[in-house]
């Protein structure tokens, strides 16, 4: 199962990290109580932070990071392993990275000290607020307004489908500051939970329970020092952040698929059928072959994108290919695992039933499958014109 670690995408430090992750996950993620999702996420954040594993989620050694920047391969290994063991643990790791990634990229030293240090320790919970009720895939159409008022900005509008909404300690919020139409008039801000005028109490329930909410901003005043990066550069910052963490979504899908393949393989070896085991049936063997092939091709695209990004390449196209392939393949792999389990596969509490619910959202968030296809085509055409 771990033979991909021998690929040339990785160096010895990545292999050591993978071993550390598996050892920790095997000892700490077997009995997570998901009934109170908020409480579970807070406990997981604390435990993962105490274990030092959020050091890969932030950049800057002075702020608790393992590296000065973000090593995409490490982030991917963290998410792949966490997803294989527990979907909520993956969610927590994903949001600590995504929610603070823009601060790593463009934060001032003061902002980094104030927020990244706590994120790395698991003492602060981060969130990334980009999506709005009428602008999901079309980010440039966002309407949340941030108007300058002396030494402050006043925010009015909504964000929705915000992961960690309701439990986050701060939100990286993208808002229209109006310097120009479309993508050129968007800026980013750090807004702390509890700021007057911010209501994050409207919770959203989804197929695989995670903390999610709609954020409503009503004359929400934040100091000018909350501006993250340069004015009117928020869209570029959001896209740079997503270019890093979109590949990690592929890694999470890969972790889910690996777990499904492992569970399905063991099921076929142990399930008695027609005087033998299910593993002796040619159709079951064909399904396992398809599943294994999908897992490996997803891994190749995922870690190619991560490696290219870590070596300084632009990976917009490669990250989109990885997310597209890994999430769609994982859906197919998990569906086949459910089929091989038969009736037990749809019983609540069965691991493949849980995986079936967990995987579906990954084909939508951080750019739906259809959006990834548009990104790939756009980049391909750009290369051809050049």
C-alpha positions as a LaTeX table, in Angstrom:
\begin{tabular}{lrrr}
\hline
Residue & $x$ (\AA) & $y$ (\AA) & $z$ (\AA) \\
\hline
Unk1 & 0.00 & 0.00 & 0.00 \\
Unk2 & 2.88 & 2.42 & 0.73 \\
Unk3 & 5.03 & 1.58 & $-2.30$ \\
Unk4 & 4.32 & 5.03 & $-3.76$ \\
Unk5 & 6.68 & 6.46 & $-1.14$ \\
Unk6 & 9.53 & 4.92 & $-3.16$ \\
Unk7 & 8.67 & 7.15 & $-6.12$ \\
Unk8 & 11.19 & 9.90 & $-6.95$ \\
Unk9 & 8.68 & 12.60 & $-5.98$ \\
Unk10 & 9.71 & 12.07 & $-2.35$ \\
Unk11 & 12.89 & 12.54 & $-0.37$ \\
Unk12 & 13.89 & 10.84 & 2.91 \\
Unk13 & 12.21 & 13.50 & 5.03 \\
Unk14 & 8.87 & 12.81 & 3.33 \\
Unk15 & 9.23 & 9.08 & 3.97 \\
Unk16 & 10.04 & 9.77 & 7.63 \\
Unk17 & 6.98 & 12.01 & 7.86 \\
Unk18 & 4.76 & 9.32 & 6.34 \\
Unk19 & 5.97 & 6.85 & 8.96 \\
Unk20 & 5.41 & 9.36 & 11.77 \\
Unk21 & 1.91 & 10.11 & 10.51 \\
Unk22 & 0.85 & 6.47 & 10.26 \\
Unk23 & 2.17 & 5.68 & 13.71 \\
Unk24 & 0.34 & 8.62 & 15.25 \\
Unk25 & $-2.90$ & 8.01 & 13.34 \\
Unk26 & $-2.97$ & 4.32 & 14.22 \\
Unk27 & $-2.64$ & 5.19 & 17.91 \\
Unk28 & $-4.99$ & 8.17 & 18.05 \\
Unk29 & $-7.69$ & 7.95 & 15.39 \\
Unk30 & $-9.40$ & 4.64 & 15.97 \\
Unk31 & $-12.19$ & 5.73 & 18.31 \\
Unk32 & $-13.14$ & 9.29 & 17.42 \\
Unk33 & $-16.68$ & 10.11 & 18.55 \\
Unk34 & $-18.32$ & 12.00 & 15.68 \\
Unk35 & $-21.69$ & 12.58 & 17.36 \\
Unk36 & $-20.77$ & 16.08 & 18.58 \\
Unk37 & $-18.92$ & 17.33 & 15.51 \\
Unk38 & $-17.87$ & 20.69 & 16.93 \\
Unk39 & $-16.43$ & 19.10 & 20.05 \\
Unk40 & $-14.67$ & 16.40 & 18.04 \\
Unk41 & $-13.05$ & 19.00 & 15.77 \\
Unk42 & $-11.82$ & 21.05 & 18.69 \\
Unk43 & $-10.40$ & 17.96 & 20.38 \\
Unk44 & $-8.74$ & 16.80 & 17.16 \\
Unk45 & $-7.23$ & 20.24 & 16.59 \\
Unk46 & $-5.76$ & 20.18 & 20.07 \\
Unk47 & $-4.42$ & 16.63 & 19.76 \\
Unk48 & $-2.92$ & 17.14 & 16.30 \\
Unk49 & $-1.40$ & 20.44 & 17.42 \\
Unk50 & 0.16 & 18.85 & 20.51 \\
Unk51 & 1.61 & 16.13 & 18.30 \\
Unk52 & 3.29 & 18.83 & 16.24 \\
Unk53 & 1.65 & 17.81 & 12.99 \\
Unk54 & 0.26 & 21.25 & 12.18 \\
Unk55 & 3.84 & 22.38 & 11.67 \\
Unk56 & 3.29 & 21.44 & 8.03 \\
Unk57 & 0.16 & 23.59 & 7.75 \\
Unk58 & 1.94 & 26.92 & 8.26 \\
Unk59 & 5.01 & 28.49 & 6.73 \\
Unk60 & 7.77 & 30.14 & 8.77 \\
Unk61 & 9.94 & 28.41 & 11.32 \\
Unk62 & 9.61 & 31.41 & 13.62 \\
Unk63 & 5.85 & 30.81 & 13.73 \\
Unk64 & 5.88 & 27.06 & 14.34 \\
Unk65 & 6.24 & 25.88 & 10.75 \\
Unk66 & 8.51 & 23.06 & 9.67 \\
Unk67 & 9.66 & 25.08 & 6.65 \\
Unk68 & 9.88 & 28.74 & 5.74 \\
Unk69 & 7.21 & 28.17 & 3.10 \\
Unk70 & 4.63 & 25.43 & 2.59 \\
Unk71 & 5.82 & 22.05 & 1.37 \\
Unk72 & 2.95 & 20.72 & $-0.70$ \\
Unk73 & 4.10 & 17.11 & $-0.59$ \\
Unk74 & 4.08 & 17.20 & 3.20 \\
Unk75 & 0.59 & 18.71 & 3.27 \\
Unk76 & $-0.56$ & 15.98 & 0.89 \\
Unk77 & 0.97 & 13.21 & 2.97 \\
Unk78 & $-0.75$ & 14.59 & 6.08 \\
Unk79 & $-4.14$ & 14.72 & 4.38 \\
Unk80 & $-3.80$ & 11.36 & 2.66 \\
Unk81 & $-2.96$ & 9.63 & 5.94 \\
Unk82 & $-5.59$ & 11.42 & 8.01 \\
Unk83 & $-8.28$ & 10.69 & 5.42 \\
Unk84 & $-7.35$ & 7.03 & 5.37 \\
Unk85 & $-7.89$ & 6.81 & 9.13 \\
Unk86 & $-10.61$ & 9.36 & 9.87 \\
Unk87 & $-12.43$ & 11.85 & 7.66 \\
Unk88 & $-12.92$ & 14.42 & 10.40 \\
Unk89 & $-9.21$ & 14.42 & 11.21 \\
Unk90 & $-8.53$ & 15.15 & 7.55 \\
Unk91 & $-11.07$ & 17.98 & 7.65 \\
Unk92 & $-9.34$ & 19.56 & 10.63 \\
Unk93 & $-5.91$ & 19.39 & 8.97 \\
Unk94 & $-7.30$ & 20.72 & 5.69 \\
Unk95 & $-8.84$ & 23.78 & 7.29 \\
Unk96 & $-5.84$ & 24.65 & 9.45 \\
Unk97 & $-3.81$ & 24.84 & 6.25 \\
Unk98 & $-6.35$ & 26.46 & 3.94 \\
Unk99 & $-7.62$ & 28.84 & 6.61 \\
Unk100 & $-4.15$ & 30.17 & 7.37 \\
Unk101 & $-2.49$ & 29.67 & 3.97 \\
Unk102 & $-3.11$ & 33.23 & 2.79 \\
Unk103 & $-1.47$ & 34.53 & 5.99 \\
Unk104 & 1.59 & 32.38 & 5.27 \\
Unk105 & 1.73 & 33.80 & 1.75 \\
Unk106 & 1.08 & 37.51 & 2.38 \\
Unk107 & 0.75 & 38.17 & 6.09 \\
Unk108 & 2.84 & 40.79 & 7.85 \\
Unk109 & 5.25 & 39.59 & 10.53 \\
Unk110 & 2.75 & 40.81 & 13.13 \\
Unk111 & $-0.14$ & 38.92 & 11.51 \\
Unk112 & 1.94 & 35.77 & 11.26 \\
Unk113 & 2.95 & 35.96 & 14.90 \\
Unk114 & $-0.62$ & 36.63 & 16.00 \\
Unk115 & $-2.28$ & 33.84 & 14.03 \\
Unk116 & 0.12 & 31.27 & 12.59 \\
Unk117 & 1.75 & 30.44 & 15.92 \\
Unk118 & $-1.62$ & 29.52 & 17.42 \\
Unk119 & $-2.65$ & 27.55 & 14.33 \\
Unk120 & 0.56 & 25.50 & 14.46 \\
Unk121 & $-0.08$ & 24.62 & 18.11 \\
Unk122 & $-3.73$ & 23.76 & 17.51 \\
Unk123 & $-4.72$ & 26.58 & 19.87 \\
Unk124 & $-6.42$ & 28.66 & 17.15 \\
Unk125 & $-8.88$ & 27.28 & 14.60 \\
Unk126 & $-8.71$ & 28.87 & 11.15 \\
Unk127 & $-11.28$ & 29.30 & 8.38 \\
Unk128 & $-11.25$ & 30.46 & 4.73 \\
Unk129 & $-14.27$ & 32.54 & 3.70 \\
Unk130 & $-14.51$ & 32.84 & $-0.08$ \\
Unk131 & $-17.84$ & 31.36 & $-1.25$ \\
Unk132 & $-21.04$ & 33.40 & $-1.31$ \\
Unk133 & $-24.68$ & 32.45 & $-1.92$ \\
Unk134 & $-24.45$ & 33.69 & $-5.53$ \\
Unk135 & $-20.73$ & 33.22 & $-6.22$ \\
Unk136 & $-19.27$ & 29.79 & $-5.72$ \\
Unk137 & $-17.34$ & 28.72 & $-8.79$ \\
Unk138 & $-17.47$ & 32.30 & $-10.14$ \\
Unk139 & $-15.37$ & 33.89 & $-7.41$ \\
Unk140 & $-15.02$ & 37.20 & $-9.25$ \\
Unk141 & $-18.79$ & 37.73 & $-8.88$ \\
Unk142 & $-18.63$ & 38.06 & $-5.09$ \\
Unk143 & $-20.70$ & 40.85 & $-3.56$ \\
Unk144 & $-19.51$ & 41.11 & 0.06 \\
Unk145 & $-18.44$ & 44.74 & 0.37 \\
Unk146 & $-15.62$ & 46.21 & 2.41 \\
Unk147 & $-15.68$ & 50.00 & 2.33 \\
Unk148 & $-12.91$ & 52.13 & 3.77 \\
Unk149 & $-13.88$ & 54.33 & 6.71 \\
Unk150 & $-10.90$ & 56.21 & 8.10 \\
Unk151 & $-8.56$ & 53.76 & 9.79 \\
Unk152 & $-11.01$ & 50.86 & 9.37 \\
Unk153 & $-13.01$ & 48.85 & 6.87 \\
Unk154 & $-16.72$ & 48.13 & 7.23 \\
Unk155 & $-17.96$ & 44.79 & 5.85 \\
Unk156 & $-21.50$ & 44.10 & 4.67 \\
Unk157 & $-22.79$ & 40.94 & 3.00 \\
Unk158 & $-22.63$ & 37.17 & 3.34 \\
Unk159 & $-20.36$ & 34.19 & 2.91 \\
Unk160 & $-21.70$ & 30.64 & 2.95 \\
Unk161 & $-20.57$ & 27.01 & 3.03 \\
Unk162 & $-17.71$ & 28.16 & 5.23 \\
Unk163 & $-15.87$ & 25.22 & 6.76 \\
Unk164 & $-15.16$ & 25.66 & 10.48 \\
Unk165 & $-17.89$ & 28.28 & 10.51 \\
Unk166 & $-19.13$ & 28.62 & 14.06 \\
Unk167 & $-16.02$ & 27.16 & 15.71 \\
Unk168 & $-13.23$ & 29.16 & 14.04 \\
Unk169 & $-11.25$ & 31.70 & 16.02 \\
Unk170 & $-10.66$ & 33.80 & 12.89 \\
Unk171 & $-11.71$ & 33.94 & 9.25 \\
Unk172 & $-9.69$ & 34.96 & 6.20 \\
Unk173 & $-12.42$ & 36.86 & 4.36 \\
Unk174 & $-12.39$ & 38.02 & 0.74 \\
Unk175 & $-14.43$ & 41.14 & 0.01 \\
Unk176 & $-15.02$ & 43.64 & $-2.75$ \\
Unk177 & $-13.15$ & 46.88 & $-2.09$ \\
Unk178 & $-14.10$ & 48.37 & $-5.44$ \\
Unk179 & $-10.81$ & 49.48 & $-6.98$ \\
Unk180 & $-11.95$ & 47.90 & $-10.27$ \\
Unk181 & $-14.72$ & 45.62 & $-11.50$ \\
Unk182 & $-14.56$ & 41.84 & $-11.30$ \\
Unk183 & $-11.52$ & 40.06 & $-9.92$ \\
Unk184 & $-9.41$ & 43.24 & $-9.80$ \\
Unk185 & $-11.43$ & 44.85 & $-7.02$ \\
Unk186 & $-11.18$ & 42.22 & $-4.28$ \\
Unk187 & $-9.12$ & 42.36 & $-1.09$ \\
Unk188 & $-8.52$ & 39.97 & 1.80 \\
Unk189 & $-9.03$ & 40.57 & 5.52 \\
Unk190 & $-8.50$ & 38.69 & 8.78 \\
Unk191 & $-11.72$ & 38.89 & 10.80 \\
Unk192 & $-11.75$ & 37.47 & 14.31 \\
Unk193 & $-14.75$ & 35.53 & 15.55 \\
Unk194 & $-16.78$ & 37.62 & 17.94 \\
Unk195 & $-16.15$ & 40.86 & 16.04 \\
Unk196 & $-19.31$ & 42.99 & 16.38 \\
Unk197 & $-21.35$ & 42.77 & 13.20 \\
Unk198 & $-20.20$ & 39.21 & 12.35 \\
Unk199 & $-22.80$ & 36.49 & 12.84 \\
Unk200 & $-21.49$ & 32.95 & 12.24 \\
Unk201 & $-24.33$ & 31.14 & 14.01 \\
Unk202 & $-26.33$ & 29.97 & 10.95 \\
Unk203 & $-25.16$ & 26.38 & 10.72 \\
Unk204 & $-25.43$ & 24.10 & 7.68 \\
Unk205 & $-25.94$ & 20.33 & 7.86 \\
Unk206 & $-24.36$ & 18.17 & 5.16 \\
Unk207 & $-24.13$ & 14.51 & 4.17 \\
Unk208 & $-20.90$ & 13.95 & 6.14 \\
Unk209 & $-21.16$ & 16.16 & 9.24 \\
Unk210 & $-18.55$ & 18.92 & 9.45 \\
Unk211 & $-18.74$ & 22.38 & 11.03 \\
Unk212 & $-20.20$ & 24.63 & 8.34 \\
Unk213 & $-22.02$ & 27.93 & 8.52 \\
Unk214 & $-23.19$ & 31.02 & 6.71 \\
Unk215 & $-21.42$ & 34.20 & 7.81 \\
Unk216 & $-23.43$ & 37.42 & 7.84 \\
Unk217 & $-21.60$ & 40.74 & 8.04 \\
Unk218 & $-23.66$ & 43.77 & 9.11 \\
Unk219 & $-21.65$ & 46.98 & 9.46 \\
Unk220 & $-18.81$ & 44.79 & 10.69 \\
Unk221 & $-15.89$ & 47.11 & 11.45 \\
Unk222 & $-12.34$ & 45.78 & 11.30 \\
Unk223 & $-9.13$ & 47.84 & 11.64 \\
Unk224 & $-7.14$ & 48.66 & 8.52 \\
Unk225 & $-4.42$ & 46.44 & 9.99 \\
Unk226 & $-6.73$ & 43.47 & 9.28 \\
Unk227 & $-6.06$ & 43.91 & 5.55 \\
Unk228 & $-4.13$ & 40.86 & 4.33 \\
Unk229 & $-1.71$ & 41.58 & 1.53 \\
Unk230 & $-2.10$ & 44.54 & $-0.81$ \\
Unk231 & $-5.45$ & 46.16 & $-1.58$ \\
Unk232 & $-7.19$ & 44.79 & $-4.69$ \\
Unk233 & $-4.92$ & 41.71 & $-4.72$ \\
Unk234 & $-7.33$ & 39.42 & $-2.89$ \\
Unk235 & $-8.41$ & 37.41 & $-5.92$ \\
Unk236 & $-4.81$ & 36.57 & $-6.82$ \\
Unk237 & $-4.13$ & 35.65 & $-3.20$ \\
Unk238 & $-7.16$ & 33.36 & $-3.10$ \\
Unk239 & $-6.06$ & 31.61 & $-6.29$ \\
Unk240 & $-2.48$ & 31.23 & $-5.05$ \\
Unk241 & $-3.81$ & 29.69 & $-1.84$ \\
Unk242 & $-6.08$ & 27.31 & $-3.74$ \\
Unk243 & $-3.23$ & 26.27 & $-6.05$ \\
Unk244 & $-1.44$ & 24.94 & $-2.97$ \\
Unk245 & $-4.35$ & 23.30 & $-1.21$ \\
Unk246 & $-6.32$ & 22.07 & $-4.24$ \\
Unk247 & $-3.66$ & 19.37 & $-4.65$ \\
Unk248 & $-4.22$ & 18.38 & $-1.03$ \\
Unk249 & $-7.91$ & 17.76 & $-1.80$ \\
Unk250 & $-6.69$ & 15.17 & $-4.30$ \\
Unk251 & $-4.53$ & 13.67 & $-1.55$ \\
Unk252 & $-7.51$ & 13.41 & 0.80 \\
Unk253 & $-9.53$ & 11.66 & $-1.90$ \\
Unk254 & $-6.58$ & 9.33 & $-2.40$ \\
Unk255 & $-6.60$ & 8.49 & 1.31 \\
Unk256 & $-10.30$ & 7.69 & 1.20 \\
Unk257 & $-9.78$ & 5.51 & $-1.87$ \\
Unk258 & $-6.86$ & 3.65 & $-0.30$ \\
Unk259 & $-8.97$ & 2.83 & 2.75 \\
Unk260 & $-11.84$ & 1.65 & 0.55 \\
Unk261 & $-9.53$ & $-0.59$ & $-1.48$ \\
Unk262 & $-8.02$ & $-2.08$ & 1.68 \\
Unk263 & $-11.43$ & $-2.74$ & 3.21 \\
Unk264 & $-12.78$ & $-4.22$ & $-0.02$ \\
Unk265 & $-9.77$ & $-6.47$ & $-0.52$ \\
Unk266 & $-10.09$ & $-7.87$ & 2.99 \\
Unk267 & $-13.83$ & $-8.31$ & 2.48 \\
Unk268 & $-13.33$ & $-10.41$ & $-0.64$ \\
Unk269 & $-10.75$ & $-12.57$ & 1.11 \\
Unk270 & $-13.05$ & $-13.31$ & 4.04 \\
Unk271 & $-16.55$ & $-13.37$ & 2.59 \\
Unk272 & $-17.69$ & $-16.89$ & 1.82 \\
Unk273 & $-19.56$ & $-17.30$ & $-1.46$ \\
Unk274 & $-20.42$ & $-20.20$ & $-3.79$ \\
Unk275 & $-18.20$ & $-22.69$ & $-2.01$ \\
Unk276 & $-15.20$ & $-20.37$ & $-1.82$ \\
Unk277 & $-14.43$ & $-16.76$ & $-1.09$ \\
Unk278 & $-15.56$ & $-13.69$ & $-2.97$ \\
Unk279 & $-11.93$ & $-13.11$ & $-3.96$ \\
Unk280 & $-12.10$ & $-16.18$ & $-6.19$ \\
Unk281 & $-14.88$ & $-14.70$ & $-8.32$ \\
Unk282 & $-13.58$ & $-13.19$ & $-11.59$ \\
Unk283 & $-15.95$ & $-10.23$ & $-11.43$ \\
Unk284 & $-14.73$ & $-9.34$ & $-7.95$ \\
Unk285 & $-11.13$ & $-9.63$ & $-9.14$ \\
Unk286 & $-11.89$ & $-7.30$ & $-12.05$ \\
Unk287 & $-13.35$ & $-4.72$ & $-9.66$ \\
Unk288 & $-10.29$ & $-4.89$ & $-7.42$ \\
Unk289 & $-8.05$ & $-4.43$ & $-10.47$ \\
Unk290 & $-9.98$ & $-1.33$ & $-11.53$ \\
Unk291 & $-9.83$ & 0.06 & $-8.01$ \\
Unk292 & $-6.09$ & $-0.46$ & $-7.66$ \\
Unk293 & $-5.43$ & 1.15 & $-11.03$ \\
Unk294 & $-7.52$ & 4.20 & $-10.12$ \\
Unk295 & $-5.67$ & 4.57 & $-6.82$ \\
Unk296 & $-2.27$ & 4.49 & $-8.48$ \\
Unk297 & $-3.12$ & 6.89 & $-11.30$ \\
Unk298 & $-4.60$ & 9.31 & $-8.78$ \\
Unk299 & $-1.46$ & 9.08 & $-6.66$ \\
Unk300 & 0.77 & 9.75 & $-9.65$ \\
Unk301 & $-1.12$ & 12.89 & $-10.65$ \\
Unk302 & $-1.42$ & 14.10 & $-7.05$ \\
Unk303 & 2.23 & 13.83 & $-6.18$ \\
Unk304 & 3.37 & 15.06 & $-9.58$ \\
Unk305 & 1.44 & 18.28 & $-8.93$ \\
Unk306 & 2.78 & 18.53 & $-5.37$ \\
Unk307 & 6.36 & 17.94 & $-6.50$ \\
Unk308 & 6.11 & 20.49 & $-9.31$ \\
Unk309 & 4.73 & 23.11 & $-6.95$ \\
Unk310 & 7.51 & 22.44 & $-4.44$ \\
Unk311 & 10.13 & 22.86 & $-7.18$ \\
Unk312 & 8.77 & 26.27 & $-8.09$ \\
Unk313 & 6.61 & 25.46 & $-11.09$ \\
Unk314 & 3.20 & 26.92 & $-11.88$ \\
Unk315 & 0.82 & 24.02 & $-11.22$ \\
Unk316 & $-2.60$ & 25.46 & $-12.02$ \\
Unk317 & $-3.20$ & 22.84 & $-14.71$ \\
Unk318 & $-1.53$ & 19.95 & $-12.88$ \\
Unk319 & $-3.35$ & 20.67 & $-9.62$ \\
Unk320 & $-6.66$ & 20.74 & $-11.49$ \\
Unk321 & $-5.84$ & 17.42 & $-13.17$ \\
Unk322 & $-4.97$ & 15.89 & $-9.82$ \\
Unk323 & $-8.14$ & 17.08 & $-8.10$ \\
Unk324 & $-10.35$ & 16.11 & $-11.02$ \\
Unk325 & $-8.92$ & 12.61 & $-11.32$ \\
Unk326 & $-8.43$ & 11.76 & $-7.65$ \\
Unk327 & $-11.87$ & 12.87 & $-6.50$ \\
Unk328 & $-13.75$ & 11.24 & $-9.38$ \\
Unk329 & $-11.70$ & 8.04 & $-9.11$ \\
Unk330 & $-12.19$ & 7.89 & $-5.35$ \\
Unk331 & $-15.95$ & 8.13 & $-5.84$ \\
Unk332 & $-15.80$ & 5.13 & $-8.19$ \\
Unk333 & $-13.45$ & 3.16 & $-5.92$ \\
Unk334 & $-15.65$ & 3.69 & $-2.87$ \\
Unk335 & $-18.79$ & 2.85 & $-4.79$ \\
Unk336 & $-17.24$ & $-0.45$ & $-5.89$ \\
Unk337 & $-16.20$ & $-1.14$ & $-2.31$ \\
Unk338 & $-19.80$ & $-0.68$ & $-1.18$ \\
Unk339 & $-20.90$ & $-3.05$ & $-3.93$ \\
Unk340 & $-18.42$ & $-5.70$ & $-2.83$ \\
Unk341 & $-19.66$ & $-5.42$ & 0.75 \\
Unk342 & $-23.24$ & $-6.02$ & $-0.39$ \\
Unk343 & $-25.94$ & $-5.05$ & 2.09 \\
Unk344 & $-23.38$ & $-4.45$ & 4.81 \\
Unk345 & $-21.88$ & $-1.71$ & 2.66 \\
Unk346 & $-24.84$ & 0.62 & 3.20 \\
Unk347 & $-25.24$ & $-0.08$ & 6.90 \\
Unk348 & $-24.60$ & 2.98 & 9.06 \\
Unk349 & $-21.39$ & 2.48 & 10.96 \\
Unk350 & $-19.65$ & 0.46 & 8.27 \\
Unk351 & $-16.43$ & 2.16 & 7.19 \\
Unk352 & $-17.29$ & 2.03 & 3.47 \\
Unk353 & $-20.69$ & 3.61 & 4.17 \\
Unk354 & $-18.88$ & 6.43 & 5.96 \\
Unk355 & $-16.42$ & 6.80 & 3.09 \\
Unk356 & $-19.33$ & 6.97 & 0.64 \\
Unk357 & $-20.64$ & 10.03 & 2.46 \\
Unk358 & $-17.23$ & 11.60 & 2.99 \\
Unk359 & $-16.09$ & 11.55 & $-0.64$ \\
Unk360 & $-19.03$ & 13.29 & $-2.25$ \\
Unk361 & $-18.22$ & 16.83 & $-1.12$ \\
Unk362 & $-14.64$ & 16.64 & $-2.43$ \\
Unk363 & $-15.95$ & 16.62 & $-6.00$ \\
Unk364 & $-17.49$ & 20.05 & $-5.32$ \\
Unk365 & $-15.42$ & 22.12 & $-2.91$ \\
Unk366 & $-12.31$ & 24.11 & $-3.93$ \\
Unk367 & $-13.58$ & 23.97 & $-7.49$ \\
Unk368 & $-16.11$ & 21.44 & $-8.75$ \\
Unk369 & $-15.10$ & 18.78 & $-11.26$ \\
Unk370 & $-16.60$ & 20.79 & $-14.11$ \\
Unk371 & $-14.59$ & 23.86 & $-13.08$ \\
Unk372 & $-11.39$ & 21.79 & $-13.05$ \\
Unk373 & $-12.06$ & 20.80 & $-16.65$ \\
Unk374 & $-12.42$ & 24.45 & $-17.62$ \\
Unk375 & $-9.17$ & 25.30 & $-15.82$ \\
Unk376 & $-7.31$ & 22.49 & $-17.59$ \\
Unk377 & $-8.64$ & 23.51 & $-21.00$ \\
Unk378 & $-7.87$ & 27.20 & $-20.37$ \\
Unk379 & $-4.27$ & 26.43 & $-19.39$ \\
Unk380 & $-3.83$ & 24.04 & $-22.31$ \\
Unk381 & $-5.05$ & 26.67 & $-24.79$ \\
Unk382 & $-2.81$ & 29.29 & $-23.18$ \\
Unk383 & 0.20 & 27.00 & $-23.68$ \\
Unk384 & $-0.79$ & 26.35 & $-27.30$ \\
Unk385 & $-1.08$ & 30.07 & $-28.08$ \\
Unk386 & 2.32 & 30.70 & $-26.52$ \\
\hline
\end{tabular}
